[in-house]
């Protein structure tokens, strides 16, 4: 029965608050006539008080989250009706509120008035901002008492000695923070020359700063940014506070003691890494442990002098195994790297010293093109055609549908190496395989890679802007990070798209009309995808960041844009009139105008 009455009370007040939400001056004015500012303040303060004015203690059977539940509705009502209003009546009501900052004796809201609340002597010295500070401190303590960060920052339903639902307390304090974020920036609502106001505001700032640590620990990013906004507005109005270094709480926490089993496992792992690095020359860095082995296998399978490989039959069987559905994913990944390494190392190439081959292998590891790509050396061209004839193109088409991103990246890199220099024989093989309707899966996966790349690019842009805004806001709020790292690089989101552009460009090199047309329209497929249009979408998403990337020396981002434009250029060569018309209708001219207007 009691809980039903509380919910009814909350729903009624919350409905009034929602009526005044947003820019609704008429409703705000009407509600000011019904509910006075002093009445709202008194209602918030009086919730935990007994009829005789005594305050309910923490602990026992009393549920303080019920108090916060009711206070949330009244706080929202104050925010929507008075704090966000620019009406002179609301400003006057806030300025004259007798219990907003400190207790001020007066006739308004005294017990002898109709509808007034008897706050009792125990509550006479309290103020609304003081109650806010106490509630924020209590929330920080409750969050700190949690054994660890809650999953996805969700604190709803957590019960402790204070109350039955920590989530309600969190929601209430968020409403308080929203109110403060609107109040402090306004000189007509917060008088920074009033010593009493500044004293209470300083205490409030200290409690909010302590709450920030705990909210950040719980990974509630949106709430932590709201706290930073409040602290920044306080700093702008001259509310001083200590500069807090982020990460202090984490440093105070002692790491959990490891069991003997865990200590042994860690030691055994370190011992194996040490032996592998010192005696077997294995790079211990993640993703590089197979580097030397890949080169050795490539030298063996790529040479006609190897056992049972005089006609490269072993290499053909190896590529055939990599195409099988049952092939282990790790074996497939390293196998793709082996086949690509063969194109770089050319094991049967005479006149190459071991040192030069090592340099070529280093070029592969850096993802630089083979040194023969631009010169079109006969030996390199023949090696490309050999790998293609042994099933290299089929391998690319098959592995493009892999679920693992590393495998997709290795597939793109292999295709770029095989098509390097615009090898017509390899292009013809690609056209032969990609022309029929059986190529549908390849194009769907390629389209998915491009969509994921554009999405990753947009997400990375948001992260960079959010980090920059967060750093600026924290500086304005007086918060200081101990280790301020560089902002995330935009280039990290472009590696897949750059390889896609390189592959599609090499498909079109030398005016290979069949592949040029296939990239525009797959005539025999049930679903045709215009990859020229997708390429322009990618460049459009990249365009706003080009000027900053050039200024900051972000060569990865600049190269990503260059690769995209080169791909479109080769797709139109011939000229290919259909591709010219298609690209012209994508808005590429407007894109070019925007780039030139910013760079020139």
C-alpha positions as CSV (number, residue, x, y, z in Angstrom):
1,X,0.0,0.0,0.0
2,X,2.8,2.4,0.9
3,X,4.7,1.7,-2.3
4,X,1.6,2.2,-4.3
5,X,1.0,5.6,-2.7
6,X,4.7,6.5,-3.4
7,X,4.4,5.5,-7.0
8,X,1.2,7.5,-7.4
9,X,2.9,10.6,-5.8
10,X,5.9,10.2,-8.2
11,X,3.7,9.7,-11.3
12,X,1.7,12.8,-10.5
13,X,4.7,15.1,-9.9
14,X,6.5,13.6,-12.9
15,X,3.5,14.3,-15.1
16,X,3.6,17.9,-14.2
17,X,7.3,18.0,-14.9
18,X,6.9,16.5,-18.3
19,X,4.2,19.1,-19.1
20,X,6.9,21.8,-18.8
21,X,9.6,19.9,-20.6
22,X,11.3,21.7,-23.6
23,X,10.5,25.2,-24.8
24,X,7.0,25.6,-23.4
25,X,6.7,29.0,-21.7
26,X,2.9,28.8,-21.4
27,X,2.9,25.6,-19.4
28,X,5.8,26.8,-17.3
29,X,3.9,30.0,-16.4
30,X,0.8,28.0,-15.4
31,X,2.7,25.6,-13.3
32,X,4.5,28.5,-11.5
33,X,1.0,29.6,-10.4
34,X,0.2,26.1,-9.1
35,X,3.6,25.2,-7.5
36,X,5.8,27.8,-5.9
37,X,9.6,27.5,-5.9
38,X,9.8,27.4,-2.1
39,X,7.2,24.6,-2.1
40,X,9.3,22.4,-4.4
41,X,12.4,23.1,-2.2
42,X,10.5,22.2,0.9
43,X,9.1,19.0,-0.6
44,X,12.5,17.8,-1.6
45,X,14.0,18.4,1.8
46,X,11.1,17.0,3.7
47,X,10.9,13.6,2.1
48,X,13.0,11.7,4.7
49,X,11.6,13.6,7.7
50,X,9.1,12.2,10.3
51,X,6.0,14.3,11.2
52,X,8.0,15.6,14.2
53,X,10.8,16.8,11.9
54,X,13.3,14.2,12.8
55,X,15.4,12.8,10.0
56,X,15.4,9.0,9.2
57,X,18.7,7.3,9.8
58,X,20.6,5.2,7.2
59,X,20.3,1.5,7.7
60,X,17.7,-0.8,9.1
61,X,14.5,-1.4,7.2
62,X,14.2,2.1,5.8
63,X,14.6,2.3,2.0
64,X,16.4,5.5,1.2
65,X,16.0,4.7,-2.5
66,X,12.3,5.4,-2.0
67,X,13.3,8.9,-0.9
68,X,15.5,9.4,-4.0
69,X,12.6,8.1,-6.1
70,X,10.3,10.9,-4.9
71,X,13.1,13.5,-4.9
72,X,13.8,12.7,-8.6
73,X,10.3,13.8,-9.6
74,X,10.4,17.1,-7.7
75,X,13.9,17.8,-8.9
76,X,12.8,17.3,-12.5
77,X,9.8,19.6,-11.8
78,X,12.1,22.4,-10.6
79,X,14.4,21.9,-13.6
80,X,11.6,22.1,-16.2
81,X,9.5,24.8,-14.6
82,X,11.9,27.2,-13.0
83,X,15.6,26.6,-13.8
84,X,15.2,26.4,-17.6
85,X,12.7,29.3,-17.7
86,X,13.8,32.8,-18.7
87,X,10.6,34.4,-17.3
88,X,11.3,37.2,-14.8
89,X,8.9,35.5,-12.3
90,X,10.9,32.3,-12.3
91,X,14.2,34.2,-11.9
92,X,12.8,36.2,-9.0
93,X,11.4,33.0,-7.4
94,X,14.8,31.4,-7.5
95,X,16.7,34.4,-6.3
96,X,14.3,34.8,-3.3
97,X,14.0,31.1,-2.5
98,X,14.8,30.9,1.2
99,X,16.2,27.4,1.4
100,X,17.9,27.0,-2.0
101,X,21.5,27.8,-0.9
102,X,21.2,28.5,2.9
103,X,18.4,28.9,5.4
104,X,16.8,32.3,5.3
105,X,14.0,33.0,7.7
106,X,10.9,34.4,6.1
107,X,7.1,34.1,5.8
108,X,7.1,32.1,2.6
109,X,6.3,28.4,3.2
110,X,6.0,28.7,7.0
111,X,3.9,26.0,8.8
112,X,1.1,28.4,9.6
113,X,0.4,29.0,5.9
114,X,-2.1,26.8,4.0
115,X,-0.4,23.8,2.5
116,X,2.9,24.6,4.2
117,X,5.1,21.8,5.5
118,X,6.3,21.6,9.1
119,X,10.0,20.9,8.6
120,X,10.8,20.8,12.2
121,X,13.7,22.3,14.1
122,X,16.1,19.6,13.0
123,X,15.6,20.6,9.3
124,X,15.7,24.3,9.8
125,X,19.5,24.6,9.1
126,X,19.5,22.5,6.0
127,X,19.3,23.8,2.4
128,X,18.5,22.2,-0.9
129,X,22.1,22.4,-2.2
130,X,23.3,20.9,1.1
131,X,20.9,18.0,0.5
132,X,22.1,17.6,-3.0
133,X,25.7,17.5,-1.8
134,X,24.8,14.8,0.8
135,X,23.0,12.7,-1.7
136,X,25.8,12.9,-4.2
137,X,28.3,11.9,-1.5
138,X,26.2,9.0,-0.5
139,X,26.0,7.8,-4.1
140,X,29.8,8.0,-4.5
141,X,30.1,5.9,-1.3
142,X,27.6,3.3,-2.6
143,X,29.4,3.0,-6.0
144,X,32.8,2.7,-4.3
145,X,31.5,-0.1,-2.1
146,X,30.7,-2.2,-5.2
147,X,33.1,-5.2,-5.6
148,X,33.8,-4.2,-9.1
149,X,32.5,-2.3,-12.2
150,X,28.9,-3.6,-12.9
151,X,28.4,-5.2,-16.4
152,X,27.9,-2.4,-19.0
153,X,27.6,0.1,-16.1
154,X,24.1,-1.1,-15.1
155,X,23.5,-0.5,-11.4
156,X,19.7,-1.0,-11.5
157,X,18.4,-3.5,-9.0
158,X,21.5,-3.5,-6.7
159,X,20.5,-3.6,-3.1
160,X,22.8,-2.5,-0.1
161,X,22.5,-1.1,3.4
162,X,21.2,2.3,2.1
163,X,18.4,1.2,-0.2
164,X,16.8,-1.4,-2.3
165,X,17.7,-0.1,-5.8
166,X,21.0,1.7,-6.5
167,X,19.8,2.5,-10.0
168,X,17.1,4.8,-8.6
169,X,19.7,6.8,-6.6
170,X,21.8,7.1,-9.8
171,X,18.8,8.4,-11.9
172,X,18.0,10.9,-9.2
173,X,21.6,12.3,-9.0
174,X,21.6,12.5,-12.8
175,X,18.6,14.8,-12.6
176,X,20.4,16.9,-10.0
177,X,23.5,17.2,-12.3
178,X,21.2,18.3,-15.2
179,X,19.8,20.9,-12.9
180,X,23.2,22.2,-11.8
181,X,24.5,22.2,-15.4
182,X,21.7,24.7,-16.2
183,X,21.9,26.7,-13.0
184,X,25.6,27.6,-12.7
185,X,26.2,29.1,-16.2
186,X,23.4,31.8,-15.5
187,X,24.6,34.8,-13.5
188,X,20.9,35.7,-12.8
189,X,20.5,32.4,-10.9
190,X,23.9,31.9,-9.3
191,X,25.5,35.0,-7.6
192,X,29.3,34.4,-7.6
193,X,29.8,37.5,-5.5
194,X,27.8,36.0,-2.6
195,X,30.2,34.3,-0.2
196,X,27.5,32.0,1.2
197,X,26.6,30.8,-2.3
198,X,30.3,30.3,-3.2
199,X,30.9,28.3,0.0
200,X,28.1,25.9,-0.7
201,X,29.1,25.7,-4.4
202,X,32.6,24.7,-3.4
203,X,31.4,22.0,-1.1
204,X,29.1,20.8,-3.9
205,X,32.0,20.8,-6.4
206,X,34.1,18.6,-4.1
207,X,31.4,16.0,-3.8
208,X,30.8,16.0,-7.6
209,X,34.5,15.5,-8.2
210,X,34.5,12.5,-5.9
211,X,31.5,11.1,-7.7
212,X,33.3,11.4,-11.0
213,X,35.9,8.8,-10.0
214,X,33.2,6.2,-9.2
215,X,31.1,6.9,-12.2
216,X,34.1,6.6,-14.4
217,X,35.1,3.3,-12.7
218,X,31.6,2.0,-13.5
219,X,32.1,2.9,-17.2
220,X,29.1,5.2,-17.3
221,X,30.6,7.5,-20.0
222,X,27.5,9.6,-20.6
223,X,27.1,10.4,-16.9
224,X,30.8,11.1,-16.5
225,X,30.6,13.6,-19.3
226,X,27.6,15.3,-17.6
227,X,29.7,15.6,-14.4
228,X,32.5,17.2,-16.5
229,X,30.0,19.7,-17.9
230,X,28.9,20.7,-14.4
231,X,32.4,21.1,-13.2
232,X,33.4,23.1,-16.2
233,X,30.4,25.5,-15.7
234,X,31.5,25.9,-12.0
235,X,35.0,26.7,-13.0
236,X,33.8,29.4,-15.5
237,X,31.8,31.0,-12.6
238,X,34.8,31.1,-10.3
239,X,33.9,28.1,-8.1
240,X,37.4,26.9,-7.0
241,X,38.4,23.3,-6.2
242,X,41.3,21.0,-6.1
243,X,42.7,19.8,-9.5
244,X,42.2,16.1,-9.4
245,X,44.4,13.7,-11.4
246,X,42.4,11.1,-13.1
247,X,43.5,7.6,-12.2
248,X,44.2,8.1,-8.5
249,X,41.6,5.6,-7.4
250,X,42.9,3.0,-9.8
251,X,46.4,3.4,-8.4
252,X,45.2,3.0,-4.8
253,X,43.7,-0.4,-5.6
254,X,46.0,-3.2,-4.9
255,X,46.1,-6.0,-7.5
256,X,44.5,-9.3,-6.5
257,X,47.1,-11.8,-5.2
258,X,47.8,-14.5,-7.9
259,X,47.4,-18.1,-7.0
260,X,50.4,-20.5,-7.4
261,X,48.8,-22.0,-10.4
262,X,48.5,-18.6,-12.2
263,X,52.0,-17.6,-11.1
264,X,53.4,-20.9,-12.6
265,X,51.4,-20.4,-15.9
266,X,52.7,-16.8,-16.2
267,X,56.3,-17.9,-15.5
268,X,56.1,-20.8,-18.0
269,X,54.8,-18.5,-20.7
270,X,57.6,-16.0,-20.1
271,X,60.2,-18.8,-20.2
272,X,58.9,-20.1,-23.5
273,X,58.9,-16.6,-25.0
274,X,62.5,-16.1,-23.8
275,X,63.8,-19.3,-25.2
276,X,62.0,-18.7,-28.5
277,X,63.3,-15.2,-28.9
278,X,66.9,-15.8,-27.7
279,X,67.6,-19.2,-29.4
280,X,65.1,-19.6,-32.2
281,X,64.8,-16.0,-33.3
282,X,61.0,-16.0,-32.9
283,X,59.5,-12.5,-32.5
284,X,57.4,-12.7,-29.3
285,X,55.1,-9.8,-30.3
286,X,51.5,-10.9,-30.9
287,X,50.9,-11.7,-34.6
288,X,54.6,-12.0,-35.5
289,X,55.6,-15.3,-34.0
290,X,55.3,-17.0,-37.5
291,X,57.2,-14.4,-39.5
292,X,60.4,-16.4,-40.0
293,X,58.5,-19.6,-40.5
294,X,56.4,-18.0,-43.2
295,X,59.5,-17.0,-45.1
296,X,61.1,-20.4,-44.9
297,X,57.9,-22.2,-46.1
298,X,57.6,-19.6,-49.0
299,X,61.2,-20.3,-50.1
300,X,60.5,-24.0,-50.1
301,X,57.1,-24.0,-51.9
302,X,58.1,-21.3,-54.3
303,X,61.1,-23.2,-55.7
304,X,61.0,-25.8,-58.4
305,X,64.1,-27.4,-56.9
306,X,62.2,-28.5,-53.8
307,X,61.2,-32.2,-53.3
308,X,58.2,-33.2,-55.6
309,X,57.8,-29.6,-56.7
310,X,59.6,-29.5,-60.0
311,X,56.3,-28.4,-61.7
312,X,55.1,-26.6,-58.6
313,X,52.7,-29.4,-57.9
314,X,53.3,-29.1,-54.1
315,X,52.5,-25.4,-54.3
316,X,49.3,-26.2,-56.2
317,X,48.2,-28.8,-53.6
318,X,49.0,-26.3,-50.8
319,X,46.8,-23.6,-52.3
320,X,44.1,-26.2,-52.9
321,X,44.1,-27.2,-49.2
322,X,43.8,-23.5,-48.2
323,X,40.5,-23.3,-50.2
324,X,38.9,-26.1,-48.4
325,X,36.1,-25.3,-46.0
326,X,37.6,-27.7,-43.4
327,X,40.9,-25.8,-43.4
328,X,42.0,-24.6,-40.0
329,X,41.5,-20.8,-39.8
330,X,45.0,-20.2,-38.4
331,X,46.5,-22.4,-41.1
332,X,44.5,-20.6,-43.8
333,X,45.7,-17.2,-42.5
334,X,49.4,-18.1,-42.4
335,X,48.9,-19.9,-45.8
336,X,47.7,-16.7,-47.4
337,X,50.8,-15.0,-46.1
338,X,53.0,-17.7,-47.5
339,X,51.5,-17.4,-51.0
340,X,52.0,-13.7,-50.9
341,X,55.6,-14.1,-49.7
342,X,56.3,-16.2,-52.7
343,X,55.5,-13.3,-55.0
344,X,57.9,-11.1,-53.1
345,X,60.8,-13.6,-52.6
346,X,60.6,-15.3,-56.1
347,X,62.8,-18.3,-54.8
348,X,63.9,-19.4,-58.3
349,X,65.0,-15.9,-59.3
350,X,68.7,-15.9,-60.2
351,X,71.0,-13.1,-59.2
352,X,69.2,-12.2,-56.0
353,X,71.4,-12.4,-52.9
354,X,70.0,-13.5,-49.5
355,X,70.4,-9.9,-48.3
356,X,68.2,-8.6,-51.2
357,X,65.6,-11.3,-50.5
358,X,65.5,-10.2,-46.9
359,X,64.9,-6.7,-48.0
360,X,62.1,-7.8,-50.2
361,X,60.6,-9.7,-47.3
362,X,60.8,-6.6,-45.1
363,X,58.9,-4.7,-47.8
364,X,56.2,-7.3,-47.6
365,X,56.0,-7.0,-43.8
366,X,55.7,-3.2,-44.2
367,X,53.0,-3.7,-46.8
368,X,55.1,-2.0,-49.5
369,X,54.7,-3.2,-53.1
370,X,57.3,-5.6,-54.5
371,X,60.3,-3.8,-56.0
372,X,59.4,-5.4,-59.4
373,X,55.8,-4.1,-59.5
374,X,56.6,-0.8,-61.2
375,X,59.3,-2.2,-63.5
376,X,57.2,-5.1,-64.7
377,X,60.1,-7.6,-64.5
378,X,59.4,-10.7,-66.6
379,X,60.2,-13.0,-63.6
380,X,57.8,-11.2,-61.4
381,X,55.0,-11.3,-64.0
382,X,55.5,-15.0,-64.5
383,X,55.4,-15.7,-60.8
384,X,52.1,-13.8,-60.6
385,X,50.7,-15.8,-63.5
386,X,52.0,-19.1,-61.9
387,X,50.2,-18.4,-58.6
388,X,47.1,-17.4,-60.4
389,X,47.1,-20.5,-62.6
390,X,47.6,-22.8,-59.5
391,X,44.4,-21.5,-57.9
392,X,45.5,-18.2,-56.4
393,X,42.5,-16.2,-57.7
394,X,40.1,-18.9,-56.5
395,X,41.8,-18.7,-53.1
396,X,41.1,-15.0,-53.0
397,X,37.5,-15.4,-54.0
398,X,37.0,-18.2,-51.4
399,X,38.8,-16.5,-48.4
400,X,37.1,-13.2,-49.0
401,X,34.0,-14.8,-47.3
402,X,36.0,-15.6,-44.1
403,X,34.5,-14.4,-40.8
404,X,37.9,-13.5,-39.3
405,X,39.1,-10.0,-40.1
406,X,42.7,-11.0,-40.2
407,X,42.0,-13.5,-42.9
408,X,40.1,-11.0,-45.0
409,X,43.0,-8.5,-44.7
410,X,45.5,-11.2,-45.7
411,X,43.2,-12.1,-48.7
412,X,43.1,-8.4,-49.8
413,X,46.9,-8.1,-49.6
414,X,47.4,-11.3,-51.6
415,X,45.0,-10.0,-54.3
416,X,46.9,-6.7,-54.5
417,X,50.2,-8.5,-54.9
418,X,48.8,-10.9,-57.6
419,X,47.3,-8.0,-59.6
420,X,50.3,-5.7,-59.0
421,X,51.3,-3.7,-62.1
422,X,48.0,-4.6,-63.8
423,X,48.9,-8.1,-64.9
424,X,46.5,-8.9,-67.7
425,X,46.6,-12.6,-67.4
426,X,45.7,-12.4,-63.7
427,X,43.0,-9.8,-64.6
428,X,41.5,-12.2,-67.2
429,X,41.4,-15.0,-64.6
430,X,39.6,-12.6,-62.1
431,X,37.1,-11.6,-64.9
432,X,36.5,-15.3,-65.7
433,X,35.7,-16.2,-62.1
434,X,33.8,-13.0,-61.2
435,X,31.6,-12.8,-64.3
436,X,29.2,-15.8,-63.5
437,X,26.4,-15.7,-61.0
438,X,28.5,-17.9,-58.6
439,X,30.5,-14.7,-57.7
440,X,27.6,-13.4,-55.7
441,X,29.0,-14.3,-52.3
442,X,32.4,-12.6,-53.1
443,X,30.7,-9.3,-54.0
444,X,28.4,-9.4,-51.0
445,X,31.4,-9.9,-48.7
446,X,33.4,-7.2,-50.5
447,X,30.5,-4.8,-50.1
448,X,30.3,-5.8,-46.4
449,X,34.0,-5.0,-45.9
450,X,33.4,-1.6,-47.5
451,X,30.4,-0.9,-45.4
452,X,32.2,-1.9,-42.2
453,X,35.2,0.3,-43.3
454,X,33.0,3.3,-43.7
455,X,31.2,2.6,-40.4
456,X,34.6,2.2,-38.7
457,X,35.7,5.5,-40.2
458,X,32.7,7.3,-38.9
459,X,33.0,5.7,-35.4
460,X,36.7,6.6,-35.2
461,X,35.9,10.2,-36.1
462,X,33.3,10.3,-33.3
463,X,35.9,8.9,-30.9
464,X,38.5,11.5,-31.9
465,X,36.0,14.4,-31.5
466,X,34.7,13.0,-28.2
467,X,38.2,12.6,-26.8
468,X,39.2,16.1,-27.9
469,X,36.0,17.5,-26.3
470,X,36.5,15.5,-23.2
471,X,40.1,16.7,-22.8
472,X,39.0,20.3,-23.3
473,X,36.1,20.0,-20.9
474,X,38.2,18.3,-18.2
475,X,40.8,21.1,-18.5
476,X,38.0,23.7,-18.1
477,X,36.6,21.7,-15.2
478,X,39.9,21.6,-13.4
479,X,40.4,17.9,-13.9
480,X,43.9,16.7,-14.9
481,X,44.9,13.4,-16.4
482,X,48.3,12.1,-15.3
483,X,49.1,10.5,-18.7
484,X,47.5,12.4,-21.5
485,X,48.1,10.3,-24.6
486,X,47.7,11.4,-28.2
487,X,44.3,11.4,-29.7
488,X,43.3,8.2,-31.6
489,X,44.5,8.1,-35.2
490,X,41.9,8.2,-38.0
491,X,44.2,6.0,-40.1
492,X,43.6,3.0,-37.8
493,X,40.1,2.7,-39.3
494,X,41.3,2.9,-42.9
495,X,43.5,-0.2,-43.4
496,X,40.8,-2.4,-44.8
497,X,39.4,0.3,-47.1
498,X,42.9,1.2,-48.4
499,X,43.5,-2.4,-49.4
500,X,40.1,-2.7,-51.1
501,X,40.8,0.5,-53.1
502,X,44.2,-0.9,-54.1
503,X,42.7,-4.2,-55.2
504,X,39.9,-2.6,-57.3
505,X,42.3,-0.2,-58.9
506,X,44.6,-3.1,-60.0
507,X,41.6,-4.9,-61.4
508,X,41.0,-1.9,-63.7
509,X,44.6,-1.1,-64.6
510,X,45.5,-1.2,-68.3
511,X,41.9,-0.4,-69.3
512,X,40.6,-3.9,-68.5
513,X,37.0,-3.2,-69.6
514,X,35.5,-6.5,-68.3
515,X,36.6,-5.8,-64.7
516,X,35.7,-2.1,-65.0
517,X,32.2,-3.1,-66.0
518,X,31.9,-5.8,-63.3
519,X,32.7,-3.2,-60.6
520,X,29.8,-1.1,-61.8
521,X,27.3,-3.9,-62.4
522,X,27.3,-7.7,-62.0
523,X,24.8,-8.5,-64.8
524,X,24.3,-12.2,-64.0
525,X,24.0,-11.8,-60.2
526,X,20.7,-11.6,-58.4
527,X,21.9,-8.6,-56.4
528,X,24.1,-6.2,-58.3
529,X,26.3,-3.7,-56.3
530,X,27.7,-0.5,-57.7
531,X,31.2,-0.4,-56.2
532,X,32.0,2.9,-57.9
533,X,29.2,4.5,-56.0
534,X,30.5,2.9,-52.8
535,X,34.0,4.3,-53.4
536,X,32.6,7.8,-53.7
537,X,30.7,7.3,-50.4
538,X,33.9,6.3,-48.8
539,X,35.7,9.4,-50.1
540,X,32.8,11.6,-49.0
541,X,33.1,10.2,-45.4
542,X,36.8,10.9,-45.5
543,X,36.7,14.4,-47.0
544,X,36.0,16.5,-43.8
545,X,39.2,15.2,-42.2
546,X,41.6,15.6,-45.1
547,X,42.8,19.1,-44.3
548,X,43.6,18.2,-40.7
549,X,45.3,15.0,-41.7
550,X,47.6,16.8,-44.1
551,X,48.3,19.4,-41.4
552,X,49.1,16.7,-38.8
553,X,51.1,14.5,-41.1
554,X,48.6,11.6,-41.0
555,X,49.9,9.9,-44.1
556,X,47.7,6.9,-43.7
557,X,44.5,8.9,-44.0
558,X,45.9,10.9,-47.0
559,X,47.0,7.8,-48.7
560,X,43.5,6.3,-48.2
561,X,42.0,9.2,-50.1
562,X,44.6,9.1,-52.8
563,X,44.0,5.4,-53.4
564,X,40.3,6.0,-53.7
565,X,40.7,8.7,-56.4
566,X,43.3,6.6,-58.3
567,X,40.8,3.7,-58.3
568,X,38.0,5.9,-59.8
569,X,40.5,7.2,-62.3
570,X,41.5,3.8,-63.5
571,X,37.9,2.6,-63.6
572,X,37.1,5.3,-66.2
573,X,40.2,4.8,-68.4
574,X,39.7,3.7,-72.0
575,X,37.5,5.7,-71.9
576,X,34.8,3.7,-70.3
577,X,31.8,5.9,-71.0
578,X,29.4,4.0,-68.7
579,X,31.7,4.3,-65.7
580,X,32.3,8.0,-66.5
581,X,28.5,8.6,-66.5
582,X,28.0,6.6,-63.3
583,X,30.8,8.3,-61.4
584,X,29.6,11.7,-62.6
585,X,26.2,11.1,-61.2
586,X,27.5,10.2,-57.7
587,X,28.2,13.8,-56.6
588,X,32.0,13.4,-57.1
589,X,32.2,16.9,-58.6
590,X,30.7,18.5,-55.4
591,X,33.1,16.4,-53.4
592,X,36.0,17.7,-55.5
593,X,34.8,21.3,-55.0
594,X,34.7,20.9,-51.2
595,X,38.2,19.4,-51.1
596,X,39.7,22.2,-53.3
597,X,37.9,24.9,-51.4
598,X,39.5,23.6,-48.1
599,X,43.0,22.8,-49.4
600,X,43.7,25.6,-51.9
